[in-house]
Amino acid sequence: MPSASPRVALRVDNLKKAYRDVQAVDGIHFELVAGECFGLLGPNGAGKTTTIEICEGLTPADSGVVEVLGLRWETDAKELRQRLGIQLQETQLAEKLTVLETLELFRSFFREGPLPAEALALVQLDEKRHARVGGLSGGQKQRLALACALVGNPDLLFLDEPTTGLDPQARRQLWDLIQQFKRDGRTILLTTHYMDEAQQLCERIAIMDHGRIIARGTPRELIDSIGIEHIVEFSTAGDVDLAPIRTMAGVKDVHPAGGFFEMQVTELHTCVPALVGELGRQKLALTELRTHSATLEDVFVALTGRHLRDE
Amino acid sequence: MSDGFRSHPLVQLTLLRLREFLREPEAVFWALIFPILLAGGLGIAFRGEAPEVVRVAVTDDAIAATLRQDPVLDVVAMTPDEAARALRSGRILLVVEPGADGGAAYRYDDTNPEARAARAAANQALQVASGRVDPVRVDDVITRETGARYIDFLIPGLVGMGIMGNAIWGLGFSIVDARRRKLMKRIIATPMPRHLFLGSFLAWRVLLLPVEVGVPVLFGRVAFDVPVRGGMIDLALLAMLGSMTFSAIGLLIASRAKTIEAVSGLMNFVMMPMWILSGVFFSADRFPDAVQPLIRALPLSALIDAIRASMLQGITLVALWPQVLTMIAWLVVSFIAAMWLFRWR
């Protein structure tokens, strides 16, 4: 097989992996171009972690091709380990070590890379260098995990759910760091079930569900693909007749969504006044009205009928 | 210490082990302090001092007067009721009562060695006072040699038990904890050679060995004058072999367990029979002959027998080949099985 172009940092082709009777990954393919941040977005159990761990050489695939930096796990594992930076989901580092000791430990495994103190500066943990890992906050622990992924100066960074379980402020801080890594020209494969995270960080996204990739593209392309510009959510005091609303110009769909109604529209400035007028004709008071531009969440809902966060 | 040495992965992994251990005060206590307290307590309880006088209860004044002539006996006059109560509660072990034909009767529990000794002493005193002449002349030559007391027996047992416990607990908990926290998975995702991860456990055990073995041995030497006749080098070699053997067994026990509870159960299951059978606190010779070959084949029996023979009798390692071979066999088999079964994630 001819080697992929050097611009391709990761090539996954027809990858399959089954656990007992569950087909965790079901024939997916994607490519990472050097310098981009590529996101695997999907709900829990979609097969994201299995996919990334196969790419990391931690889980063997049943079939398919995984080519990392032009190398294969079967033949070049030693070389690959030197060149990858890995952050696993839910790793708890040794609590009794200090931050700096942890980085010295990880740094000792790699041929080359920044000094432990330099890696700490990259994730803004300088002032915590002598603190015990057990005493760090969730966000600080996650930043330390990132630093551990960076000590080998990797050519490719794997981040598996980097902000899961963090409070909003800590997430934002982590996003800033990842943005900084992107500016430094690093290639990143990231998994997440937060659509805002994928939208913020990734140049290109593959949406995964039940082990398959059901859509792919830039965040803009994906949102445009569902033909919905905006979402209008409203609720009323009393039963509303949806039929006249559904036939209004610019309305793609309207349906009840747990206590309120969700209306998918192309143009806000015509649809919202029309909605208010229609409710006036039905003599119903508008009790709530929210609008937002279509997001990746809406893309997922449009493709699967489910929300990302549904278990 | 140069930076090049410090940045070797084996050094860093061993530092990880040492730091996790030393920063856990409980672990240090159980591994290092507890054996000293145990040896001190037991050493005081079973100290080899001059035999105490034997207390006997006597319910007859004439017999009491006779027995009082023997300085070994502490004769207490009691009514038959008092004597029966004292016997039941274990405050005295022998009651001497008037017997048939103007003689005496001994009331005692014949399964209690001390009660039998009291009976023999009382009988001797009574017979001699009544005019018995022994046909054979005997002389007592008293020797109180170090090496034959209970504390001499105990210190090697505690050293062996400590080596086993520290190796199995140390490896079992650390490995399963690293697996449970997915730290092991994270570490094998780096270029670290896997044998260094396991090697760091051995290095950690060997580094702590001088303290783990040295402390109880030194304590025995200073506090009770327990000998080390075979020399420190032989003792160190035996301790090293024992520690590696039990590290391999610990590795095997921890090879698949995913929770601390699971590995704790397994560790107790493996160690409990050896605590009882391998002669830590009392000689394994007390068990029936039929099970002796089985007991001798246990790794802790081999280790303790070898340490005891070396420390107390000065027997050389060459002469201890059965014990040494037994440990090597356990080491090799456990290590191969552990490598075969080991789960890295």
Interface residues (C-beta under 8 A of the other chain):
Chain A: E56 G57 L58 K78 R81 Q82 L84 I86 L88 E90 T91 Q92 L93 A94 K96 L97 E101 E104 L105 F106 R107 S108 F109 F110 R111 C148 G152
Chain B: R6 S7 H8 P9 V11 Q12 L13 L15 L16 R19 E20 R23 E24 R181 K182 L183 K185 R186 I187 I188 A189 T190 P191 M192 R345
